[in-house]
Amino acid sequence: MTEREEHERFGHLARLGWDLRGLGYDISLVIPATGSPVLQMCTKTGARLHITAIRRYCGWVFTWRPWWARLWRRDRWVVAHADNAAAIIAAEVNM
C-alpha cells in the first residue's frame, strides 16, 4: 500500500471517529508501529469493535467486527464517503 493510501485510510478513520464521538461513543484511534490503523469503538453494551477502512472495487469502505471474531464478516461494511456512515455503524452494532 502506498503512503498516499495510508494517509487516506487515516483520514477516513479520523473523520468517522469524530462522527461516532458526536453520537456519544467512546472512540480510540489505534496506530500500531506496524500494520494499519484501526478505530476502536466501545458500544452501548460495552463490547469493543475494531473498525478499519479498506479500498474495495467501489472505493473506500468501513468494515467492522467484534474484537473476539476471527473472520471478517463480509456483509458488515458501509461506504466511507456516506454522510451517515457513523449512524449506520451505530445502528448495526447496537441491534
C-alpha positions in Angstrom: 0.0 0.0 0.0 1.3 3.4 -0.9 1.9 6.2 1.6 -0.9 8.2 -0.1 -3.4 5.4 0.5 -2.3 5.1 4.2 -3.0 8.9 4.6 -6.4 8.4 3.0 -7.1 5.5 5.3 -6.1 7.6 8.4 -8.3 10.5 7.2 -11.4 8.3 6.8 -10.9 6.8 10.2 -10.3 10.1 11.9 -13.5 11.6 10.3 -15.5 8.5 11.4 -14.1 8.7 14.9 -15.3 12.3 15.3 -18.7 11.5 13.9 -19.1 8.5 16.3 -17.8 10.6 19.2 -20.6 13.1 18.4 -23.1 10.3 18.7 -21.8 9.6 22.2 -19.5 6.6 21.7 -16.1 6.1 23.3 -13.5 6.0 20.4 -9.8 5.3 20.2 -7.7 5.6 17.1 -5.1 2.9 17.3 -2.0 3.5 15.2 0.4 0.5 15.6 4.1 0.6 14.8 3.5 -2.0 12.1 0.2 -2.6 10.3 -2.7 -0.4 9.5 -4.6 1.9 11.9 -7.9 0.9 13.3 -10.7 2.7 15.1 -11.7 1.0 18.4 -15.3 1.7 19.3 -17.0 0.8 22.6 -20.7 0.0 22.0 -23.5 0.9 24.4 -23.4 -2.7 25.7 -19.7 -2.5 26.4 -18.5 -4.6 23.5 -15.4 -3.4 21.7 -15.4 -3.2 17.9 -12.5 -2.7 15.5 -13.4 -0.6 12.5 -11.0 -0.4 9.6 -11.0 1.4 6.3 -10.2 -0.7 3.2 -10.2 0.0 -0.5 -12.7 -2.1 -2.5 -13.9 -2.0 -6.0 -16.5 0.7 -5.1 -13.9 2.9 -3.3 -13.1 3.2 0.4 -15.4 1.4 2.8 -15.5 0.9 6.6 -15.8 -2.7 7.9 -16.1 -3.8 11.5 -16.3 -6.9 13.6 -16.3 -7.7 17.4 -12.9 -7.9 18.9 -13.3 -11.6 19.5 -14.3 -12.5 16.0 -11.7 -14.4 14.0 -13.0 -13.8 10.5 -14.1 -10.6 8.9 -17.8 -10.6 8.2 -18.0 -9.6 4.6 -21.6 -8.3 4.9 -20.6 -5.7 7.6 -19.5 -2.7 5.6 -20.5 0.8 4.6 -19.1 3.2 2.0 -16.7 5.6 3.7 -17.9 8.7 1.8 -21.5 8.2 3.1 -22.7 11.2 5.1 -24.4 8.9 7.6 -21.7 6.2 7.9 -21.4 6.7 11.7 -25.2 6.4 12.2 -25.3 3.2 10.0 -22.5 1.6 12.0 -24.0 2.7 15.4 -27.4 1.2 14.3 -25.8 -2.1 13.1 -23.6 -2.7 16.2 -26.4 -1.9 18.7 -29.0 -4.3 17.3 
